[in-house]
Amino acid sequence: MAGALGNARLTALTGAMLVVLLAIEGATIPFLGSLLSVHIFVGMLLLGPVALKLATTGYRFARYYTHGREYVDAGPPAPLMRVLVAPVLVLSTLTLFGSGLLLLVAPHRGAVLGLHKASFVVWFGACGIHVLAYTLRTLRRLAGRAGGDGLRLALVLAALAAGVWVAVMTYPLAGPWLHGSLAWHR
């Protein structure tokens, strides 16, 4: 089960990194007045790791439903996670990060900001269930060793580097939000 196991380990490693980065992002929310610049930077940085997590889980999904032997042998996710939580989590993730990117690229308040806030509420609930459901499995997968771990770590670091690059490149777009014309608290 090298393929399925390798994908599971990559997913676990990416997920562990995301928990740390998302905690940092979440810590900025109560203090957006003073930490909006951090919120924007970390939000853009998250795009690389989030894309990798969506890719690894999407790959597992595709391999399972196209009857890839290793993936079928590993079994499906629990029914509640597969039927309800995962679709809500994926859609709310895409909406949350898409609306955040849209707010940065074309700054305005109104409907997009409302969508960003509403999608966060939905995402937070789905993500909380997801993290609670998979924490022990993730820790077990991180504790073991498998061939290709160096490559998996390199992929995670590359996703992080891509996120840092996106954050640095897009940060100048945050000017209208940071210099008062679109203050978050208004």
N, C-alpha and C positions, 0 to 999 in steps of 0.2 A: 504493500500500500504506500509506496514511496510518493507517488503523485498526489494522492488524496491526503496523506499525512503531511507532506511538504506544504501543500496548500493550506491545511489546517494550522500548521505552525506559522506560516506567513500571516495568515489571518489573525492568529493570536498575538503575534508580535506587533502587528499594526494596531490591533485593538488596544493593546497595553499602552502603546505610545499615544493613541488618541485619548485614552482616559486621562492621562497627564495633561495633554494640551487642552482638552475640553474643560478640565478643572480650572486651568488658568483663565481660559476664555470666560467661563461661568463666574469666576471671582470678580471679573470686571463689571458685571451687570449691575450690581447694587451701587456702583460708583461711576456710572457712565459719564457724569459731569466732569470728573477729573481723570478717568481712565479710558475715555473714548478712543484715544490714539492707540492704546494697547489693544483694546477690543477690536479695532479695525485691523491692526497689524496681525494679531493672532488669528483673527477670522480668515484673513487671506492666506496666512501660513498653513492653516488647516486644509486648504483645498488639495494640496498634494497628498497628505496622508488619507484624507477622506476618499479621494479618487482611488487610491490603492486598496482601501478596505472595500469599497464598492466593487472594484475589479476582482478581488479574491473571492468575495462572497458570490458575486455574479458568475464567476467561473465555476464555482462549486455547484451552484444552482443549475447552470447549463449542463455540466457534466452529469449530474444526477438525473436530470430529466431527459437527457439523450442516452441514458442507460450505460454510462461509463462504468465498467465493472467495479473498480476501486471505490467509486463514489456511491454506487448502489450498495456495495458491501458495508460501507461506513454508515449507511442508513440516512433517512431524512431527519430534518430538525423536528422537534416536538410539534404536534399539530397546531397548537395555539400560536407558537412562534412562526411557523411556516405560513399559516393562513391569515393571521391577523397582524401580529406585531411586525414581522419583516416588511410586508407591503407598506404599512403605515410609516415605518421607520425610513424606508428608502424614499418614499414620496415626500415626507416631511423634511428629510435631509436635503433632497434636491431643491425643495422650495425654500428652505431656510438659507442655504448657501447661495442659491440663485438670486433670491431677493436681496441678500446682503451684497452680492457682487453688483447687482443692478443699482442699489442705493449708492454704491461707490462710483460707478461709471457714469450714472446719470442722476446726480443727487437731487432728491426731492422728498418731501414728506408725503403725507396722504396715504393712498391705497397701498403703495409698495411697502412703506414703513409699517402700516397696519398688518400686511401680509407677513412681513418679517417677524413681527412680534407674535402674531397668532401661530405661525408655523413653529416658532420656538416652543410655545406651550405644548403643542401636539408632539413635536420632536422630543422634548424633555421627558414626557410621559413614556413614549415608546422606547427611547434610549435607556431610560431607567429600568424598564422591564428587561430589555435586552442585556444590559450589564449585569443585572441580578441573575438572570438565567444562565449566563455564560462565564461568570467570574471563575468558578472552580475549574471548569474545563480549560479555560485559558491558562490558569496558573499551572495546571498539570502539563499542558502542552509546552509551556515555557520552561518547565523544569527538566524536561527530557532533552535528548540530543538526537539529531538525525543528520544524515548526509545532506550537504547543501545548505547548512545553517549559515555559513559565511555569505553565500549568495543571497539568502533571504534577508540577512542583516543589511547587506549592500542595497537591496531593493528598498527596504524601509528607510535607510539613510538617504537614498536618492529621492524618494517621495518627500522626505522632510526638506531636502535641499531644494527641490522644485517648489515646495511651498514657501520657503524663505525667499526664493527668487521672485515668485509671484507677489509676495508681500512687499518686498523692496520696490518692485516695479510699479505696483499699484498705489503705494502709500502716498505719492504726491497728489493723487486724486482725492484724498481725504480732506484737502484744504478747506472746502466749503463747510464741512462738518466740524472741523477743528477751530475755525476762525470766526465762529459766531453766526454766520449767515444761516445755518441750518441746525442750530443748537438742539441737541437731543431732548433737552428738558422742556422745551417750549410747547 
